[in-house]
Amino acid sequence: MKSKMLVLGMGAALFLASCSKKETTETTATITDSATAVQPVATDSITKATPTAAGDTSENALDWAGTYEATVPCADCPGIKTSLTLNNDKTFSISEEYLDRNSKNQDKGSFTWDSTGSMITLKGKSASYKYKVGENMLIQLDMEGKEIDGPNKDLYIFKKK
């Protein structure tokens, strides 16, 4: 009788030990799954257009030098036809023509890359714009470095000529 109880007790202990091990594995899997679900996935347009290999940035992986054009919104005119040329020596020239007006602005200066190598800031006499640099495009940003949102956000995308 005692040996039957001993065998039964050992069997129960083995059964419980095997069950608790599975629960630990399942709990770990659940924690891993929920940790993965919490991580944000970048979905902005530049991330899609920029290579994701370690060390690659818009600055060192893209052919960003060239002329970009867009007609950006204007508060009191149909738009501002803008042409921006970025040079390899980190200088720029910009021309802004206000449509339906006899007004045109031109500026030259230098630009700097941010620490991530994906955004530039123009520093001219009057121009002080920020852009995200993508494959054959620039996205004009607000002065805080955030993408401009709203129904006209596509008008702030400059296409490379």
C-alpha positions in Angstrom: 0.0 0.0 0.0 2.8 2.4 0.9 4.7 1.7 -2.4 1.5 2.4 -4.4 1.1 5.7 -2.6 4.8 6.5 -3.2 4.5 5.7 -6.9 1.3 7.7 -7.2 2.9 10.7 -5.4 5.9 10.6 -7.6 3.7 10.4 -10.7 1.7 13.4 -9.5 4.9 15.3 -8.8 6.2 14.6 -12.3 2.9 15.5 -13.8 2.8 18.9 -12.0 6.5 19.6 -12.8 5.9 19.0 -16.5 2.8 21.2 -16.4 4.5 24.1 -14.7 7.4 24.0 -17.2 5.0 24.3 -20.1 3.2 27.3 -18.4 6.6 29.0 -18.0 7.3 28.5 -21.7 3.8 29.8 -22.7 4.2 32.7 -20.3 7.5 33.6 -21.8 6.1 33.4 -25.3 3.2 35.6 -24.3 5.5 38.2 -22.9 7.7 38.1 -26.0 4.6 38.5 -28.2 3.2 41.4 -26.2 6.7 43.1 -26.2 6.9 42.8 -29.9 3.4 44.1 -30.3 4.2 47.2 -28.3 7.2 48.3 -30.4 6.1 51.0 -32.9 6.5 50.4 -36.6 7.8 53.3 -38.5 5.5 54.1 -41.4 6.5 57.5 -42.6 7.2 58.0 -46.3 11.0 58.5 -45.8 11.4 55.3 -43.9 9.9 53.4 -46.7 12.2 55.1 -49.2 15.4 54.9 -47.2 17.6 51.8 -47.0 17.4 50.0 -43.7 20.8 48.3 -43.6 22.8 49.2 -40.5 24.7 52.5 -40.9 22.8 53.6 -44.1 21.3 57.0 -43.9 19.9 59.4 -46.5 23.1 61.3 -46.3 25.5 58.4 -47.1 23.3 56.0 -49.1 21.2 58.2 -51.4 22.1 60.3 -54.4 20.6 63.5 -52.8 22.5 66.2 -54.7 20.4 67.8 -57.4 17.4 70.1 -58.1 14.0 69.5 -56.5 10.7 71.2 -57.4 7.3 71.7 -55.9 4.5 74.2 -55.7 3.8 74.7 -52.0 0.6 76.2 -50.6 0.4 80.0 -50.1 -1.9 81.8 -47.7 -2.9 84.6 -50.1 -1.9 83.3 -53.6 -2.4 80.1 -55.6 1.0 78.7 -54.6 4.7 79.2 -54.4 6.6 77.5 -57.2 9.8 76.5 -55.5 13.1 75.2 -57.0 15.8 74.0 -54.5 19.2 72.8 -55.6 21.4 70.9 -53.2 25.1 70.6 -53.9 27.6 68.0 -52.8 29.5 70.6 -50.8 26.5 71.2 -48.6 25.5 74.4 -50.2 22.1 75.2 -51.7 20.2 77.7 -53.8 16.5 78.3 -53.7 14.1 80.2 -55.9 10.5 80.9 -54.8 8.0 82.4 -57.3 4.7 83.5 -55.9 2.0 82.6 -58.5 -0.3 85.4 -59.8 2.0 88.0 -58.3 5.1 89.7 -59.6 7.2 88.5 -56.7 10.2 86.2 -56.7 12.7 85.4 -53.9 16.1 83.8 -54.3 18.5 82.7 -51.6 21.8 80.8 -51.2 23.5 79.3 -48.3 24.6 76.1 -46.6 22.7 73.2 -45.1 23.5 70.8 -42.3 22.4 67.2 -41.7 20.8 66.1 -38.4 22.4 63.4 -36.2 20.3 60.7 -37.9 21.5 61.6 -41.4 17.9 61.9 -42.7 17.0 65.6 -42.3 18.6 68.8 -43.5 18.2 72.4 -42.3 18.9 75.2 -44.8 20.7 78.3 -43.5 20.5 81.2 -45.9 20.0 84.9 -45.6 16.2 84.4 -45.4 15.6 80.7 -46.0 15.5 78.5 -42.9 13.6 75.4 -44.0 13.9 71.8 -42.9 13.5 68.8 -45.2 13.4 65.0 -44.8 15.6 63.5 -47.6 14.3 60.5 -49.5 15.0 58.7 -52.7 14.6 61.4 -55.4 12.4 63.5 -53.1 12.4 66.0 -50.3 9.6 66.5 -47.8 9.3 70.0 -46.4 8.9 69.9 -42.6 7.6 72.4 -40.1 10.2 74.4 -38.0 10.1 71.7 -35.3 11.2 69.1 -37.8 7.8 67.3 -38.1 6.0 66.4 -41.3 3.3 68.8 -42.2 -0.1 67.1 -41.8 -3.5 67.8 -43.3 -5.2 67.6 -46.6 -2.4 69.5 -48.5 0.5 67.5 -47.1 1.3 66.0 -50.5 2.0 69.5 -51.8 5.1 69.7 -49.5 6.8 66.8 -51.4 9.6 68.0 -53.7 10.4 65.8 -56.7 13.9 65.6 -58.1 14.3 66.8 -61.7 
